[in-house]
């Protein structure tokens, strides 16, 4: 599929990158990314995926916009308070790039989706920006079952972490290999209680979009089995290697 004149202009800064170019920009435009959780991570991830030209983006969240969200979820405004996040996000992001298709699903990922998530079939990458282990582990299991690369990003106060998981592959860990079988939402720090720096959330959401684009195009170094940890207080970033858990209940 050839890029139109308008697309050549819109994506010009990608096209001159040797690591992207025309073929990989075409791949981005033909791709489908799902973003689960339209909070602090999901908002910038959606903005940058849309701006990059990801052809179809499915956004999933059951929450509504509240005033306390606006400190870090900068896709929303005061006018969006009490509106479903997915609907507000869809309207906002279509102003960024009207050429892309947005599927807005106002729903929560639950146990029933672990064995059957038809709305994710055919997706090329999943970005998980949810806020509890229970949902994250279900999303991880879906990723393994459907063999969809999973970009998992998380934040807390001044810290963030991100990894891309291909758990169905022989030597690649899944997210469950990393965190174990924890399933209680209370195991996650609650940003309402712990607090979070808004700019840190934006950093990790943008990072998640970059990793999704890495999945779609293959640019740069492969991130399988690596977790990036960012400390905003220092600031500094370090990489740790994650082994595959041969006893993992999902991918072992």
N, C-alpha and C positions, 0 to 999 in steps of 0.2 A: 504494500500500500504506500503510494507516494504521498509525501506531506504536501499540503496545500501551501499557497503563497503566504497566507496568514500564519500558518503553523511554522513555516520556515522563519518568519520574522519573530513570532512568539518564542520559539525555542532556540533562537540563534546562538545564545551563549552556551547551550548544551552542544549544539552541532559543531562548534569549533573545538570542543574538547576531544582530544584524540581517543580518550577512553569511552566516550559516548558516541558522538558522530550521528550520521543519518540512520544507520541500521539499528542502533540501540535506541535511538529516540523513537523510531517506529515501533520497537518492541515495547517501550513504555506506553505509547499511545494505544497499543493493542491489548494491554494488560488489564487485569482485574485484581484490585487489592481490597481486602476487608479490614476495617478498623473497628475493633471491639472496645467500647468505652469512649464516649465523647466528652471526657473531662480534660484535665490539664495536659495530659500526654496526647490524647486523641485530637485535640483542636489543632495544634501546630503540625501534627503528623498529617492531618487531612489537608491543611492549607498548602503544605509543601508537596504532597502527592498530587494535589489538583494543579498547582502551578507547574509541576513537572510534566503534566500532560497524561497522567495515568487515565486510561480511557474510561474505565468503569470503577467506581468506588462504592462499596457497600459499607454503610455506617450503622452500628448497632448499639443501642443504649435505651434504657427504659426510664431514665430520669428526666426531670424538668430543670430549667435554669433557675438558680437562686442568686440573690445578691452576693452571697459569700463566694460564689464561683468566679466572679468577675475579676478578682485579684490575680488570677492565673489563667483563666479560660478565655483568652482574649478574642476568640471568634464571636463571642456574644456581647451584647450591650444591655443597658437598662431596659430597652424596649422588649427584650426577649425574656425577661423574668416571668416565670410561671408557664412558659411555653416548653413543649418537648424539645430536648436538646437536639435530637436528630433532625427535626423540622427546622429549627433555627439555624443549625449548622448547614443544612442543605441550601437554604436561601442565601446565607452569607457566602458560602464557597462558590456558588454558581456565579457570583459577581467577580470572583477571581479568575475563573476559566469557564465560560459558558459552553464550551465544546464538549465537556466531559459529562458522563452519565452518573448520577448519584442515586443509589438505592438506599432509602432511609427506612430502617426497621426499628420501630419502637418496641423493644422486647428485651428480655433478660436471658442470657445463656444459662440453662438449667441442666439438671441431670438427664432429662429426657433427650437432650441434644447430643449426649456423649456418643450414642450409637447411630444417630441419624440427624445430620445437619445439612439438609438438602440445599439450604440457602448459601452454603459455603462451597458446594461442588463447582469445580471449574475456576475457583479463585487461585491466583498465582502466588499470593503472599498474604499472610495475616499479620496485622499489627495488634498486639494486645496491650492496652493501656488501662486495664481494669484495676480495681483496688483491693482485691481479696484473693487469697490462695485458692479457695474453693472454685471460683470462676476460672482462674488462671489454669488450674489443673484440668478442668473440663476442656478448656480451649486447647491445651497441650495435647490431650488425648485425641481430640478431633483432628488436630494437625497431623498426628502420627497416623491415624486411621485413614485420612484422606490424602496423606503424603503432600501436605502443603507446608512450605517453609514458614516458620513462626518467628516473628520479631517480637521479643518480649522486653518491654521497658518498664521500669519502676523507679519511684522516687520516694524520698523521705527527708524532710527538713532541708538540709544543704547537700544531700547525697543522691546520686542516681546510678542506675546500672542498666545495662542493655546486653542482650545476647540474641543470636539468630540460631534457631534450632531445626535440625533435620533428623529427628529421632528415628525415623524408619530406616535410615541408612545404617549399615553394619557397625561402623565405629563411631557414629555420631550420637551424642547424648540428646535426650529430649529435655524439656523444662522439668519434668518430674524427676529425672536423674539428678537435677541440680538441687531441688528443694525437698525431695522425698515425698511421702504421702500425706503431708500436712493438708488438712482440709477445713479447718475452722476459720471462718472469716476474721475472728478475733485475733488470730495469729498475725494479722497484718497491722502495722501501725496505722492509726487513723489520723489523717492530716488535720481533721477538726480538733483533735486533742493534742497532736504533736506539733502541728504547724508545718508549713512548707514555703520555701522561697519561690515566688511566682516565676522568676526568671530561670530557676533551675528546672522547673517543669517544662518551660519552653525549650530549653536546651535539649532535654531528653526526648521530647516529642519531635523536634527537628532531627535529632540523631536517628530516631526510629524511622522517619521518612527516608533518610539517606540510606539506612540499611535495607529498607524495602526496595529502593531503587537499585541497590547493589544486587539483591536477589534477582530482580527483573532483568538486569543487563550483564551481570557478572564482572563489573568493573572492579579494579583494585584487588586486594588480597582476600582470599576466602576466609570467612569468619566462623566456620564450623568448629564447635568445641571451644569457643573463646567467649569470655564474659568481660565486658568493659565496665570498670567501676570508676565513677567520677566523684571526687571529693571537692565540693565547692568552697569549703572553708580554707583550703590551702592556697590556691586550687591545684589539683593534680589528678591525673588519670593513670590507672594501671590496668593491665590485662592479666587475667588468670585463665588457665586451661581447665576445662571441665571434662572429666572422663565419662565414658558411657557406663552406666550402672547395669551390669549383666543381670542383676536381679530386679531390675525396674519392672513394675507391674504393667507399664504401658508399652515400652519398647525393648525391654530386656530379652 
